[in-house]
Amino acid sequence: MKNKLYIMLLSTILLGTSSCKKYLNAKSDASLVTPEKLADFSALLDNQNIMNLRITPCFQETSSDDYFLLPSTYRSFPEGQQKYYQWEPYYYNFSNDWSKGYQAIFNSNLCLEGLAKIPETNVNTLELARIKGSAYFYRSFYMTGLLWNHAKAYDAATAEKDLGIVLKLNSDINENSVRASVAQCYQQVLKDVLSAIRLLPNYEQSSLRPSKVAAYALAARIYMSMRDYPKMYSYADSSLMLKNSLIDYNGDADINGNISGTVPFKKFNKETIFYTEMNSSFALHVPSRAKIDTILYATYESHDLRKTAFFRANSGYQQFKGSYASSPALLFSGIGVDEVLLMHAEGHARAGRIAEAMKDLNTLLIKRYNKNFPYVPVTAASQEITLNRILLERRKELIMRGLRWIDIKRLNKEGFNIIPKRKTALKEFMLSPNDPYYALPLPYDLIELTGMQQN
């Protein structure tokens, strides 16, 4: 059964790709590869190579402003990669963020369809709910990531007409692919994650599996990107009520010897709520090549242990090494307690609760600053200062996790006027707050095969 399921997963390159249709046409007996039991559906969602590892979108990280390329590195890339660095559209096709994300979405849809045919009994109630909740979670998680990449920032005034992604809610690969509106997309990802919250257990044996803690955190993420900050705070609070453990960078069982090492953090550490890794379809931001923005690096104070834990010198600049994927090459793109705590703090700040926001921030920073020096709690005299400090710490703490792009998009909707800039030997490039490129281009072979509207 395991081998048959693997064969079936080869057909998950959906939404109009010819390779998928050729495979399906060659298949003589669909019943041979159709999962039927709870264990089969659980196995589909436990397939880490489809659902967790090197799979989440990365185009947004390539497009963000936390890094730059040395001229020699820039010249070493082919024309297409150079175009991405310059925020210019260029032809790209399978395999990419879109195809990888919809593989996970396909598995989720396949499970939801199959689970609907399994009668609920006293024996299978909890397991049936867990698997169904996991499928809803994964579908919401991956649709949200693709939405953050390929749609404009959520704006209630234009969301009904702005183009989102394809709301693929079944496993029929022959169904026409049509982009839904941003409003419809957010309605769906919220519906899915709220269904997941109702069904999932509070905790899971492994952070590779979704849990109620993770679903609360994902809901907070979604509401954050919609700029519904009261609900962001509420769901972040629910997540923290269940899990709030932080790594002490001064010394912790989840540190590999010393934070100055090449791989400072252990995989699946106590901060990890849900574990995924970023794929590398767009390779500009890979740590071995990308140099950390010098202005950003300068914001880390001398006693801030993140300066040692996250970075190492390389070619006269700094290279990122602080991934919770416990690898010098792979980037953690899941959900951590630190991220949820910062959303919680931002919610307090947005509501004018300055003392509470600073309490959250200091709860995090005291675990990040060198204990050999007296820790001076962060204070703020106004709501604006509070919010700006929290947003700065959010950028510093969550660097290289795939979150900066949506932050630029949502904050520019509020007048922050963030303008990413990049230089090559011949020209400087910048991305103004209203630039259409913030809705990243879709794969060109997808457009050719489906007729969908390109960004």
Buried (B, 14 or more C-beta within 10 A) or exposed (E): EEEEBBEBBEBBBBBBBEEBBEBEEEEEEEEEBEBEEBEBBBBBBBBBEBBBBBBBBBBBBBBBBBBBBBEEBBEEBEEBBBBBBBBEBBEBBBBBBBBBBBBBBBBBBBBBBBBEEBEEEEEBEEEBBBBBBBBBBBBBBBBBBBBBBBBBBBBEEEBEEBBBBBBBBEBEBEBEBEBBBBBBBBBBBBEBBBBBBEBBBEBBEEBBBBBBBBBBBBBBBBBBBBBBBEBBBBBBBBBBEBBBEBBBBBEBEBBBEEBEBEBBBBBBBBBBBBBBBBBBBBBBBBBEBBBBBEEBBEEBEEBBBBBBBBBBEBEEBBBBBBBBBBBBEBBBBBBBBBBBBBBBBBBBBBBEBBEBBBBBBBBBBBBBBBBEEEBEEBEBEEBEEBBBBBBEBBBBBBBBBBBBBBBBBBBBBEEBEBEBEBEBEEEEEEBEBEEEBBBBBBBBBBBEBBEBEBB
